[in-house]
Amino acid sequence: MAYPGRVIIIGAGPGAGRTMVLYAVTGRSPSSQARRLRQEARSIWTEPTDAETLKQGNPELLIYRALAFDSGIAVSNGRQTEDIAAALKSRGRDADPLTVLADALQGWEYEPDAPHFTPRISGCVQAGGRAGLNLIRRGGTGAPERAAFSWQLEPGRGKLISTYQGTEENPLPSFSGSPREVGNPWTTARSMAEAAFGSMAPAGPGQDYRVSVACLAADADDLSDAEVHIINLRERSGRIG
Protein backbone atom coordinates (compact mmCIF):
# COMPACT_ATOMS: atom_id res chain seq x y z
CA MET A 1 0.00 0.00 0.00
CA ALA A 2 1.98 2.98 -1.29
CA TYR A 3 -0.29 5.45 0.49
CA PRO A 4 -2.89 3.98 2.89
CA GLY A 5 -3.79 7.24 4.65
CA ARG A 6 -4.70 6.23 8.19
CA VAL A 7 -4.59 2.60 9.30
CA ILE A 8 -6.27 0.65 12.12
CA ILE A 9 -5.29 -2.92 13.01
CA ILE A 10 -7.15 -4.80 15.74
CA GLY A 11 -5.92 -8.23 16.66
CA ALA A 12 -4.41 -10.53 19.25
CA GLY A 13 -0.89 -11.63 19.99
CA PRO A 14 0.16 -15.25 19.44
CA GLY A 15 -0.11 -16.05 23.14
CA ALA A 16 -3.37 -16.45 25.01
CA GLY A 17 -5.34 -13.39 26.06
CA ARG A 18 -3.29 -10.52 24.56
CA THR A 19 -5.27 -7.79 22.76
CA MET A 20 -3.31 -5.52 20.40
CA VAL A 21 -4.51 -2.37 18.63
CA LEU A 22 -2.45 -0.29 16.21
CA TYR A 23 -3.11 3.14 14.72
CA ALA A 24 -0.89 4.55 11.98
CA VAL A 25 -0.84 7.98 10.34
CA THR A 26 0.62 8.70 6.91
CA GLY A 27 0.39 12.02 5.13
CA ARG A 28 1.22 13.63 1.79
CA SER A 29 0.49 17.31 2.46
CA PRO A 30 2.69 19.51 4.69
CA SER A 31 -0.21 19.95 7.13
CA SER A 32 -0.72 16.18 7.46
CA GLN A 33 3.00 15.68 7.96
CA ALA A 34 3.22 18.38 10.64
CA ARG A 35 1.89 16.08 13.36
CA ARG A 36 2.89 13.47 15.87
CA LEU A 37 1.19 11.10 18.29
CA ARG A 38 1.41 11.65 22.04
CA GLN A 39 0.17 9.62 25.01
CA GLU A 40 -1.65 11.36 27.83
CA ALA A 41 -2.92 9.06 30.58
CA ARG A 42 -5.16 6.46 28.88
CA SER A 43 -5.39 8.32 25.59
CA ILE A 44 -3.27 8.83 22.48
CA TRP A 45 -3.68 12.16 20.69
CA THR A 46 -2.51 13.69 17.44
CA GLU A 47 -0.83 17.05 18.00
CA PRO A 48 0.96 19.56 15.76
CA THR A 49 4.72 19.72 15.41
CA ASP A 50 4.39 23.02 13.54
CA ALA A 51 1.23 25.00 14.29
CA GLU A 52 1.55 27.35 11.31
CA THR A 53 2.06 24.54 8.80
CA LEU A 54 -0.85 22.62 10.32
CA LYS A 55 -3.13 25.62 9.62
CA GLN A 56 -2.62 25.04 5.88
CA GLY A 57 -5.00 22.10 6.33
CA ASN A 58 -8.15 21.68 8.43
CA PRO A 59 -7.27 21.35 12.13
CA GLU A 60 -10.75 19.93 12.79
CA LEU A 61 -9.74 16.88 10.74
CA LEU A 62 -6.10 16.73 11.82
CA ILE A 63 -6.14 17.07 15.62
CA TYR A 64 -8.09 14.50 17.64
CA ARG A 65 -7.91 11.71 20.20
CA ALA A 66 -6.99 8.64 18.16
CA LEU A 67 -7.12 5.99 20.90
CA ALA A 68 -8.82 5.79 24.28
CA PHE A 69 -8.51 2.78 26.57
CA ASP A 70 -10.29 2.00 29.81
CA SER A 71 -12.66 -0.93 30.28
CA GLY A 72 -12.84 -0.95 26.45
CA ILE A 73 -10.68 0.42 23.63
CA ALA A 74 -11.87 3.08 21.15
CA VAL A 75 -9.88 3.97 18.03
CA SER A 76 -10.59 6.13 14.98
CA ASN A 77 -9.14 8.59 12.48
CA GLY A 78 -11.05 11.58 13.85
CA ARG A 79 -13.02 13.21 16.61
CA GLN A 80 -15.55 10.39 16.54
CA THR A 81 -13.23 8.60 18.99
CA GLU A 82 -14.86 10.70 21.70
CA ASP A 83 -18.30 9.32 20.89
CA ILE A 84 -17.04 5.74 20.70
CA ALA A 85 -15.37 6.05 24.10
CA ALA A 86 -18.58 7.53 25.55
CA ALA A 87 -20.67 4.71 24.07
CA LEU A 88 -18.33 2.09 25.51
CA LYS A 89 -18.69 3.67 28.94
CA SER A 90 -22.47 4.04 28.81
CA ARG A 91 -23.16 0.61 27.30
CA GLY A 92 -20.84 -1.27 29.64
CA ARG A 93 -18.53 -4.25 29.31
CA ASP A 94 -21.17 -6.63 27.95
CA ALA A 95 -22.29 -4.49 24.99
CA ASP A 96 -21.89 -5.85 21.49
CA PRO A 97 -19.19 -3.93 19.51
CA LEU A 98 -21.56 -3.40 16.57
CA THR A 99 -24.11 -1.79 18.87
CA VAL A 100 -21.45 0.45 20.41
CA LEU A 101 -20.21 1.62 17.01
CA ALA A 102 -23.72 2.11 15.61
CA ASP A 103 -24.72 4.26 18.58
CA ALA A 104 -21.52 6.30 18.51
CA LEU A 105 -21.35 6.92 14.76
CA GLN A 106 -24.98 7.57 13.82
CA GLY A 107 -24.35 11.31 13.54
CA TRP A 108 -21.08 11.05 11.59
CA GLU A 109 -20.38 11.02 7.85
CA TYR A 110 -17.23 10.88 5.71
CA GLU A 111 -14.84 13.82 5.95
CA PRO A 112 -15.66 16.99 3.95
CA ASP A 113 -12.23 17.14 2.28
CA ALA A 114 -13.06 17.22 -1.44
CA PRO A 115 -12.01 15.74 -3.80
CA HIS A 116 -10.95 12.76 -1.67
CA PHE A 117 -13.86 12.67 0.81
CA THR A 118 -11.75 10.65 3.23
CA PRO A 119 -13.69 7.83 4.93
CA ARG A 120 -14.06 7.73 8.66
CA ILE A 121 -12.61 4.49 10.00
CA SER A 122 -13.36 3.44 13.56
CA GLY A 123 -13.08 0.45 15.84
CA CYS A 124 -13.59 -0.79 19.37
CA VAL A 125 -12.62 -3.73 21.53
CA GLN A 126 -14.48 -5.05 24.56
CA ALA A 127 -13.02 -7.13 27.36
CA GLY A 128 -12.77 -10.77 26.42
CA GLY A 129 -11.66 -10.14 22.84
CA ARG A 130 -14.89 -8.97 21.17
CA ALA A 131 -13.97 -6.48 18.45
CA GLY A 132 -15.61 -4.34 15.80
CA LEU A 133 -14.61 -2.12 12.88
CA ASN A 134 -16.68 0.49 11.03
CA LEU A 135 -16.23 2.31 7.72
CA ILE A 136 -18.18 5.38 6.55
CA ARG A 137 -17.32 6.28 2.95
CA ARG A 138 -18.85 8.44 0.24
CA GLY A 139 -21.15 6.56 -2.11
CA GLY A 140 -21.63 7.23 -5.81
CA THR A 141 -24.54 9.60 -5.21
CA GLY A 142 -22.74 11.48 -2.45
CA ALA A 143 -24.67 9.76 0.33
CA PRO A 144 -22.63 8.02 3.05
CA GLU A 145 -22.19 4.27 2.75
CA ARG A 146 -21.72 2.42 6.03
CA ALA A 147 -20.17 -0.97 6.67
CA ALA A 148 -19.59 -2.68 10.00
CA PHE A 149 -17.79 -5.85 11.02
CA SER A 150 -17.50 -7.74 14.31
CA TRP A 151 -15.58 -10.84 15.35
CA GLN A 152 -13.90 -12.63 18.23
CA LEU A 153 -10.16 -12.07 18.34
CA GLU A 154 -8.01 -15.09 17.49
CA PRO A 155 -4.42 -15.62 18.69
CA GLY A 156 -1.87 -14.42 16.15
CA ARG A 157 -4.49 -12.87 13.84
CA GLY A 158 -5.88 -9.41 13.19
CA LYS A 159 -7.91 -7.29 10.81
CA LEU A 160 -6.78 -4.12 9.01
CA ILE A 161 -8.79 -1.22 7.69
CA SER A 162 -7.43 1.98 6.15
CA THR A 163 -8.88 5.18 4.76
CA TYR A 164 -7.61 4.56 1.23
CA GLN A 165 -7.01 1.51 -0.96
CA GLY A 166 -3.31 2.30 -1.05
CA THR A 167 -2.73 3.27 -4.69
CA GLU A 168 -1.39 6.66 -5.73
CA GLU A 169 -4.30 8.26 -7.58
CA ASN A 170 -6.15 11.57 -7.58
CA PRO A 171 -8.66 11.59 -6.04
CA LEU A 172 -7.55 8.86 -3.69
CA PRO A 173 -9.78 5.76 -3.90
CA SER A 174 -11.50 4.96 -0.59
CA PHE A 175 -11.05 1.64 1.16
CA SER A 176 -13.76 -0.83 0.17
CA GLY A 177 -14.77 -4.37 0.99
CA SER A 178 -14.07 -6.33 4.14
CA PRO A 179 -11.12 -5.61 6.43
CA ARG A 180 -7.90 -7.27 5.35
CA GLU A 181 -6.73 -10.30 7.28
CA VAL A 182 -3.24 -9.91 8.76
CA GLY A 183 -0.96 -12.14 10.76
CA ASN A 184 0.26 -10.92 14.14
CA PRO A 185 3.29 -12.81 15.42
CA TRP A 186 4.31 -9.95 17.76
CA THR A 187 4.01 -10.15 21.52
CA THR A 188 4.72 -6.53 22.56
CA ALA A 189 3.48 -3.10 21.58
CA ARG A 190 7.03 -2.11 20.62
CA SER A 191 7.60 -5.05 18.27
CA MET A 192 4.27 -4.58 16.49
CA ALA A 193 4.77 -0.81 16.14
CA GLU A 194 8.29 -1.29 14.76
CA ALA A 195 7.07 -3.88 12.24
CA ALA A 196 4.25 -1.63 11.01
CA PHE A 197 6.52 1.42 10.81
CA GLY A 198 9.08 -0.54 8.82
CA SER A 199 6.50 -2.01 6.46
CA MET A 200 5.34 1.47 5.44
CA ALA A 201 8.80 2.71 4.50
CA PRO A 202 9.13 3.82 0.85
CA ALA A 203 10.26 1.02 -1.46
CA GLY A 204 12.82 3.28 -3.14
CA PRO A 205 13.95 6.89 -3.31
CA GLY A 206 11.11 9.32 -2.91
CA GLN A 207 8.63 10.71 -0.45
CA ASP A 208 8.39 9.06 2.95
CA TYR A 209 4.70 9.43 3.85
CA ARG A 210 5.04 7.98 7.35
CA VAL A 211 4.04 10.30 10.19
CA SER A 212 3.39 8.21 13.31
CA VAL A 213 2.52 4.75 14.58
CA ALA A 214 1.05 3.90 17.97
CA CYS A 215 0.40 0.43 19.32
CA LEU A 216 -1.11 -0.72 22.57
CA ALA A 217 -1.10 -4.22 24.00
CA ALA A 218 -3.23 -5.23 26.95
CA ASP A 219 -4.54 -8.25 28.80
CA ALA A 220 -7.78 -9.20 27.07
CA ASP A 221 -9.66 -9.08 30.37
CA ASP A 222 -8.14 -5.80 31.65
CA LEU A 223 -7.83 -3.38 28.75
CA SER A 224 -7.16 -0.39 31.01
CA ASP A 225 -3.65 -1.63 31.87
CA ALA A 226 -2.04 -1.28 28.45
CA GLU A 227 1.55 -1.21 27.28
CA VAL A 228 1.93 1.62 24.73
CA HIS A 229 4.64 2.28 22.16
CA ILE A 230 4.69 5.30 19.83
CA ILE A 231 6.99 6.03 16.89
CA ASN A 232 7.08 9.54 15.41
CA LEU A 233 9.05 9.88 12.18
CA ARG A 234 10.35 13.38 12.90
CA GLU A 235 11.64 12.42 16.31
CA ARG A 236 13.31 9.30 14.96
CA SER A 237 14.90 11.14 12.03
CA GLY A 238 15.98 14.08 14.19
CA ARG A 239 13.88 16.57 12.26
CA ILE A 240 11.95 19.33 14.04
CA GLY A 241 8.57 20.58 12.78
Contacts in CASP RR format, 6 or more apart in sequence:
PFRMAT RR
TARGET T0000
AUTHOR 0000-0000-0000
METHOD contacts of the structure
MODEL  1
MAYPGRVIIIGAGPGAGRTMVLYAVTGRSPSSQARRLRQEARSIWTEPTD
AETLKQGNPELLIYRALAFDSGIAVSNGRQTEDIAAALKSRGRDADPLTV
LADALQGWEYEPDAPHFTPRISGCVQAGGRAGLNLIRRGGTGAPERAAFS
WQLEPGRGKLISTYQGTEENPLPSFSGSPREVGNPWTTARSMAEAAFGSM
APAGPGQDYRVSVACLAADADDLSDAEVHIINLRERSGRIG
1 162 0 8 1.000
1 164 0 8 1.000
1 165 0 8 1.000
1 166 0 8 1.000
1 200 0 8 1.000
2 166 0 8 1.000
2 167 0 8 1.000
2 168 0 8 1.000
2 203 0 8 1.000
3 26 0 8 1.000
3 27 0 8 1.000
3 28 0 8 1.000
3 164 0 8 1.000
3 166 0 8 1.000
3 167 0 8 1.000
3 168 0 8 1.000
3 172 0 8 1.000
3 209 0 8 1.000
4 24 0 8 1.000
4 26 0 8 1.000
4 162 0 8 1.000
4 163 0 8 1.000
4 164 0 8 1.000
4 166 0 8 1.000
4 200 0 8 1.000
5 25 0 8 1.000
5 26 0 8 1.000
5 27 0 8 1.000
5 118 0 8 1.000
5 162 0 8 1.000
5 163 0 8 1.000
5 164 0 8 1.000
5 166 0 8 1.000
5 172 0 8 1.000
5 209 0 8 1.000
6 23 0 8 1.000
6 24 0 8 1.000
6 25 0 8 1.000
6 26 0 8 1.000
6 77 0 8 1.000
6 121 0 8 1.000
6 162 0 8 1.000
6 163 0 8 1.000
7 22 0 8 1.000
7 23 0 8 1.000
7 24 0 8 1.000
7 26 0 8 1.000
7 160 0 8 1.000
7 161 0 8 1.000
7 162 0 8 1.000
7 163 0 8 1.000
7 196 0 8 1.000
8 21 0 8 1.000
8 22 0 8 1.000
8 23 0 8 1.000
8 75 0 8 1.000
8 76 0 8 1.000
8 77 0 8 1.000
8 121 0 8 1.000
8 122 0 8 1.000
8 123 0 8 1.000
8 133 0 8 1.000
8 160 0 8 1.000
8 161 0 8 1.000
8 162 0 8 1.000
9 20 0 8 1.000
9 21 0 8 1.000
9 22 0 8 1.000
9 24 0 8 1.000
9 158 0 8 1.000
9 159 0 8 1.000
9 160 0 8 1.000
9 182 0 8 1.000
9 184 0 8 1.000
9 196 0 8 1.000
10 20 0 8 1.000
10 21 0 8 1.000
10 22 0 8 1.000
10 75 0 8 1.000
10 123 0 8 1.000
10 125 0 8 1.000
10 131 0 8 1.000
10 132 0 8 1.000
10 133 0 8 1.000
10 153 0 8 1.000
10 158 0 8 1.000
10 159 0 8 1.000
11 19 0 8 1.000
11 20 0 8 1.000
11 21 0 8 1.000
11 131 0 8 1.000
11 153 0 8 1.000
11 154 0 8 1.000
11 156 0 8 1.000
11 157 0 8 1.000
11 158 0 8 1.000
11 159 0 8 1.000
11 184 0 8 1.000
12 18 0 8 1.000
12 19 0 8 1.000
12 20 0 8 1.000
12 129 0 8 1.000
12 153 0 8 1.000
12 154 0 8 1.000
12 155 0 8 1.000
12 156 0 8 1.000
12 157 0 8 1.000
12 158 0 8 1.000
12 184 0 8 1.000
12 220 0 8 1.000
13 19 0 8 1.000
13 20 0 8 1.000
13 155 0 8 1.000
13 156 0 8 1.000
13 184 0 8 1.000
13 185 0 8 1.000
13 186 0 8 1.000
13 187 0 8 1.000
13 217 0 8 1.000
14 155 0 8 1.000
14 156 0 8 1.000
14 184 0 8 1.000
14 185 0 8 1.000
14 186 0 8 1.000
14 187 0 8 1.000
15 155 0 8 1.000
15 156 0 8 1.000
15 187 0 8 1.000
16 155 0 8 1.000
17 128 0 8 1.000
17 129 0 8 1.000
17 155 0 8 1.000
17 219 0 8 1.000
17 220 0 8 1.000
17 221 0 8 1.000
18 155 0 8 1.000
18 187 0 8 1.000
18 217 0 8 1.000
18 218 0 8 1.000
18 219 0 8 1.000
18 220 0 8 1.000
19 73 0 8 1.000
19 125 0 8 1.000
19 128 0 8 1.000
19 129 0 8 1.000
19 153 0 8 1.000
19 217 0 8 1.000
19 218 0 8 1.000
19 219 0 8 1.000
19 220 0 8 1.000
19 223 0 8 1.000
20 184 0 8 1.000
20 186 0 8 1.000
20 189 0 8 1.000
20 192 0 8 1.000
20 215 0 8 1.000
20 216 0 8 1.000
20 217 0 8 1.000
20 218 0 8 1.000
21 67 0 8 1.000
21 73 0 8 1.000
21 75 0 8 1.000
21 125 0 8 1.000
21 215 0 8 1.000
21 216 0 8 1.000
22 192 0 8 1.000
22 193 0 8 1.000
22 196 0 8 1.000
22 213 0 8 1.000
22 214 0 8 1.000
22 215 0 8 1.000
23 37 0 8 1.000
23 44 0 8 1.000
23 66 0 8 1.000
23 67 0 8 1.000
23 75 0 8 1.000
23 77 0 8 1.000
23 213 0 8 1.000
23 214 0 8 1.000
23 215 0 8 1.000
24 196 0 8 1.000
24 197 0 8 1.000
24 200 0 8 1.000
24 210 0 8 1.000
24 212 0 8 1.000
24 213 0 8 1.000
24 214 0 8 1.000
25 32 0 8 1.000
25 35 0 8 1.000
25 37 0 8 1.000
25 46 0 8 1.000
25 66 0 8 1.000
25 211 0 8 1.000
25 212 0 8 1.000
25 213 0 8 1.000
26 32 0 8 1.000
26 200 0 8 1.000
26 209 0 8 1.000
26 210 0 8 1.000
26 211 0 8 1.000
27 33 0 8 1.000
27 209 0 8 1.000
27 211 0 8 1.000
28 207 0 8 1.000
28 209 0 8 1.000
29 56 0 8 1.000
29 57 0 8 1.000
30 53 0 8 1.000
30 56 0 8 1.000
31 53 0 8 1.000
31 54 0 8 1.000
31 55 0 8 1.000
31 56 0 8 1.000
31 57 0 8 1.000
31 58 0 8 1.000
31 62 0 8 1.000
32 57 0 8 1.000
32 62 0 8 1.000
32 211 0 8 1.000
33 53 0 8 1.000
33 211 0 8 1.000
34 48 0 8 1.000
34 49 0 8 1.000
34 50 0 8 1.000
34 53 0 8 1.000
34 54 0 8 1.000
34 241 0 8 1.000
35 46 0 8 1.000
35 47 0 8 1.000
35 48 0 8 1.000
35 49 0 8 1.000
35 54 0 8 1.000
35 62 0 8 1.000
35 63 0 8 1.000
35 211 0 8 1.000
35 212 0 8 1.000
36 46 0 8 1.000
36 47 0 8 1.000
36 49 0 8 1.000
36 211 0 8 1.000
36 212 0 8 1.000
36 232 0 8 1.000
36 234 0 8 1.000
36 235 0 8 1.000
37 44 0 8 1.000
37 45 0 8 1.000
37 46 0 8 1.000
37 47 0 8 1.000
37 66 0 8 1.000
37 212 0 8 1.000
37 213 0 8 1.000
37 214 0 8 1.000
37 230 0 8 1.000
37 232 0 8 1.000
38 44 0 8 1.000
38 45 0 8 1.000
38 46 0 8 1.000
38 47 0 8 1.000
38 230 0 8 1.000
39 45 0 8 1.000
39 214 0 8 1.000
39 228 0 8 1.000
39 230 0 8 1.000
42 68 0 8 1.000
42 69 0 8 1.000
42 70 0 8 1.000
42 224 0 8 1.000
42 226 0 8 1.000
43 65 0 8 1.000
43 67 0 8 1.000
43 68 0 8 1.000
43 69 0 8 1.000
44 65 0 8 1.000
44 66 0 8 1.000
44 67 0 8 1.000
44 68 0 8 1.000
44 214 0 8 1.000
44 216 0 8 1.000
44 228 0 8 1.000
44 230 0 8 1.000
45 63 0 8 1.000
45 64 0 8 1.000
45 65 0 8 1.000
45 66 0 8 1.000
46 62 0 8 1.000
46 63 0 8 1.000
46 64 0 8 1.000
46 66 0 8 1.000
46 212 0 8 1.000
47 63 0 8 1.000
48 54 0 8 1.000
48 59 0 8 1.000
48 62 0 8 1.000
48 63 0 8 1.000
49 234 0 8 1.000
49 240 0 8 1.000
49 241 0 8 1.000
50 241 0 8 1.000
53 241 0 8 1.000
54 62 0 8 1.000
54 63 0 8 1.000
58 113 0 8 1.000
60 79 0 8 1.000
61 78 0 8 1.000
61 111 0 8 1.000
61 113 0 8 1.000
61 118 0 8 1.000
64 76 0 8 1.000
64 77 0 8 1.000
64 78 0 8 1.000
64 79 0 8 1.000
64 81 0 8 1.000
65 79 0 8 1.000
65 81 0 8 1.000
65 82 0 8 1.000
65 85 0 8 1.000
66 75 0 8 1.000
66 76 0 8 1.000
66 77 0 8 1.000
66 78 0 8 1.000
66 81 0 8 1.000
66 214 0 8 1.000
67 73 0 8 1.000
67 74 0 8 1.000
67 75 0 8 1.000
67 81 0 8 1.000
67 214 0 8 1.000
67 216 0 8 1.000
68 74 0 8 1.000
68 75 0 8 1.000
68 81 0 8 1.000
68 82 0 8 1.000
68 84 0 8 1.000
68 85 0 8 1.000
69 216 0 8 1.000
69 218 0 8 1.000
69 223 0 8 1.000
69 224 0 8 1.000
69 226 0 8 1.000
70 85 0 8 1.000
70 88 0 8 1.000
70 89 0 8 1.000
70 223 0 8 1.000
70 224 0 8 1.000
71 88 0 8 1.000
71 89 0 8 1.000
71 92 0 8 1.000
71 93 0 8 1.000
71 127 0 8 1.000
71 223 0 8 1.000
71 224 0 8 1.000
72 88 0 8 1.000
72 93 0 8 1.000
72 124 0 8 1.000
72 125 0 8 1.000
72 126 0 8 1.000
72 127 0 8 1.000
72 223 0 8 1.000
72 224 0 8 1.000
73 88 0 8 1.000
73 124 0 8 1.000
73 125 0 8 1.000
73 216 0 8 1.000
73 218 0 8 1.000
73 223 0 8 1.000
73 226 0 8 1.000
74 81 0 8 1.000
74 84 0 8 1.000
74 85 0 8 1.000
74 88 0 8 1.000
74 122 0 8 1.000
74 123 0 8 1.000
74 124 0 8 1.000
75 81 0 8 1.000
75 84 0 8 1.000
75 122 0 8 1.000
75 123 0 8 1.000
75 124 0 8 1.000
76 84 0 8 1.000
76 120 0 8 1.000
76 121 0 8 1.000
76 122 0 8 1.000
76 123 0 8 1.000
77 118 0 8 1.000
77 120 0 8 1.000
77 121 0 8 1.000
77 122 0 8 1.000
77 163 0 8 1.000
78 120 0 8 1.000
80 104 0 8 1.000
80 105 0 8 1.000
80 108 0 8 1.000
80 120 0 8 1.000
80 122 0 8 1.000
81 122 0 8 1.000
83 104 0 8 1.000
83 105 0 8 1.000
83 108 0 8 1.000
84 100 0 8 1.000
84 101 0 8 1.000
84 104 0 8 1.000
84 105 0 8 1.000
84 122 0 8 1.000
84 123 0 8 1.000
84 124 0 8 1.000
86 104 0 8 1.000
87 95 0 8 1.000
87 100 0 8 1.000
87 101 0 8 1.000
87 103 0 8 1.000
87 104 0 8 1.000
88 95 0 8 1.000
88 100 0 8 1.000
88 124 0 8 1.000
88 126 0 8 1.000
91 99 0 8 1.000
91 100 0 8 1.000
91 103 0 8 1.000
93 126 0 8 1.000
93 127 0 8 1.000
94 126 0 8 1.000
95 126 0 8 1.000
96 130 0 8 1.000
96 150 0 8 1.000
97 123 0 8 1.000
97 124 0 8 1.000
97 125 0 8 1.000
97 126 0 8 1.000
97 130 0 8 1.000
97 131 0 8 1.000
97 132 0 8 1.000
97 150 0 8 1.000
98 132 0 8 1.000
98 148 0 8 1.000
98 150 0 8 1.000
100 124 0 8 1.000
100 126 0 8 1.000
101 122 0 8 1.000
101 123 0 8 1.000
101 124 0 8 1.000
101 132 0 8 1.000
101 133 0 8 1.000
101 134 0 8 1.000
101 148 0 8 1.000
102 148 0 8 1.000
104 122 0 8 1.000
105 120 0 8 1.000
105 122 0 8 1.000
105 134 0 8 1.000
105 136 0 8 1.000
105 146 0 8 1.000
108 120 0 8 1.000
108 136 0 8 1.000
109 120 0 8 1.000
109 136 0 8 1.000
109 144 0 8 1.000
110 117 0 8 1.000
110 118 0 8 1.000
110 119 0 8 1.000
110 120 0 8 1.000
110 136 0 8 1.000
110 137 0 8 1.000
110 138 0 8 1.000
110 144 0 8 1.000
110 174 0 8 1.000
111 117 0 8 1.000
111 118 0 8 1.000
111 119 0 8 1.000
111 120 0 8 1.000
115 170 0 8 1.000
115 171 0 8 1.000
116 164 0 8 1.000
116 171 0 8 1.000
116 172 0 8 1.000
117 137 0 8 1.000
117 138 0 8 1.000
117 171 0 8 1.000
117 174 0 8 1.000
118 163 0 8 1.000
118 164 0 8 1.000
118 172 0 8 1.000
118 174 0 8 1.000
119 135 0 8 1.000
119 136 0 8 1.000
119 137 0 8 1.000
119 138 0 8 1.000
119 163 0 8 1.000
119 174 0 8 1.000
119 175 0 8 1.000
120 134 0 8 1.000
120 135 0 8 1.000
120 136 0 8 1.000
121 133 0 8 1.000
121 134 0 8 1.000
121 135 0 8 1.000
121 161 0 8 1.000
121 162 0 8 1.000
121 163 0 8 1.000
121 175 0 8 1.000
122 133 0 8 1.000
122 134 0 8 1.000
122 135 0 8 1.000
122 136 0 8 1.000
123 131 0 8 1.000
123 132 0 8 1.000
123 133 0 8 1.000
123 134 0 8 1.000
124 131 0 8 1.000
124 132 0 8 1.000
125 131 0 8 1.000
125 132 0 8 1.000
125 153 0 8 1.000
125 223 0 8 1.000
127 220 0 8 1.000
127 221 0 8 1.000
127 222 0 8 1.000
127 223 0 8 1.000
128 153 0 8 1.000
128 220 0 8 1.000
128 221 0 8 1.000
129 152 0 8 1.000
129 153 0 8 1.000
129 220 0 8 1.000
130 150 0 8 1.000
130 152 0 8 1.000
130 153 0 8 1.000
131 150 0 8 1.000
131 151 0 8 1.000
131 152 0 8 1.000
131 153 0 8 1.000
131 159 0 8 1.000
132 148 0 8 1.000
132 149 0 8 1.000
132 150 0 8 1.000
132 151 0 8 1.000
133 148 0 8 1.000
133 149 0 8 1.000
133 150 0 8 1.000
133 159 0 8 1.000
133 161 0 8 1.000
133 179 0 8 1.000
134 146 0 8 1.000
134 147 0 8 1.000
134 148 0 8 1.000
134 149 0 8 1.000
135 146 0 8 1.000
135 147 0 8 1.000
135 148 0 8 1.000
135 161 0 8 1.000
135 175 0 8 1.000
136 144 0 8 1.000
136 145 0 8 1.000
136 146 0 8 1.000
137 144 0 8 1.000
137 145 0 8 1.000
137 147 0 8 1.000
137 174 0 8 1.000
137 175 0 8 1.000
137 176 0 8 1.000
138 144 0 8 1.000
138 145 0 8 1.000
138 174 0 8 1.000
139 145 0 8 1.000
147 177 0 8 1.000
149 159 0 8 1.000
149 178 0 8 1.000
149 179 0 8 1.000
151 159 0 8 1.000
153 220 0 8 1.000
156 183 0 8 1.000
156 184 0 8 1.000
156 185 0 8 1.000
157 181 0 8 1.000
157 182 0 8 1.000
157 183 0 8 1.000
157 184 0 8 1.000
158 181 0 8 1.000
158 182 0 8 1.000
158 183 0 8 1.000
158 184 0 8 1.000
159 179 0 8 1.000
159 180 0 8 1.000
159 181 0 8 1.000
159 182 0 8 1.000
160 179 0 8 1.000
160 180 0 8 1.000
160 181 0 8 1.000
160 182 0 8 1.000
161 175 0 8 1.000
161 179 0 8 1.000
161 180 0 8 1.000
162 175 0 8 1.000
163 174 0 8 1.000
163 175 0 8 1.000
164 172 0 8 1.000
164 173 0 8 1.000
164 174 0 8 1.000
164 175 0 8 1.000
165 172 0 8 1.000
165 173 0 8 1.000
165 174 0 8 1.000
165 175 0 8 1.000
165 176 0 8 1.000
166 172 0 8 1.000
166 173 0 8 1.000
167 173 0 8 1.000
184 192 0 8 1.000
186 192 0 8 1.000
186 195 0 8 1.000
187 217 0 8 1.000
188 217 0 8 1.000
188 227 0 8 1.000
188 229 0 8 1.000
189 215 0 8 1.000
189 216 0 8 1.000
189 217 0 8 1.000
189 226 0 8 1.000
189 227 0 8 1.000
189 228 0 8 1.000
189 229 0 8 1.000
190 215 0 8 1.000
190 229 0 8 1.000
192 215 0 8 1.000
192 217 0 8 1.000
192 229 0 8 1.000
193 213 0 8 1.000
193 214 0 8 1.000
193 215 0 8 1.000
193 229 0 8 1.000
193 230 0 8 1.000
193 231 0 8 1.000
194 229 0 8 1.000
194 231 0 8 1.000
196 213 0 8 1.000
196 215 0 8 1.000
197 210 0 8 1.000
197 213 0 8 1.000
197 231 0 8 1.000
200 209 0 8 1.000
200 210 0 8 1.000
200 213 0 8 1.000
201 208 0 8 1.000
201 210 0 8 1.000
202 208 0 8 1.000
202 209 0 8 1.000
208 233 0 8 1.000
210 233 0 8 1.000
211 232 0 8 1.000
211 233 0 8 1.000
212 230 0 8 1.000
212 231 0 8 1.000
212 232 0 8 1.000
212 233 0 8 1.000
213 230 0 8 1.000
213 231 0 8 1.000
214 228 0 8 1.000
214 229 0 8 1.000
214 230 0 8 1.000
214 231 0 8 1.000
215 228 0 8 1.000
215 229 0 8 1.000
215 230 0 8 1.000
216 226 0 8 1.000
216 227 0 8 1.000
216 228 0 8 1.000
216 229 0 8 1.000
217 226 0 8 1.000
217 227 0 8 1.000
218 224 0 8 1.000
218 225 0 8 1.000
218 226 0 8 1.000
218 227 0 8 1.000
219 225 0 8 1.000
233 239 0 8 1.000
234 240 0 8 1.000
234 241 0 8 1.000
END
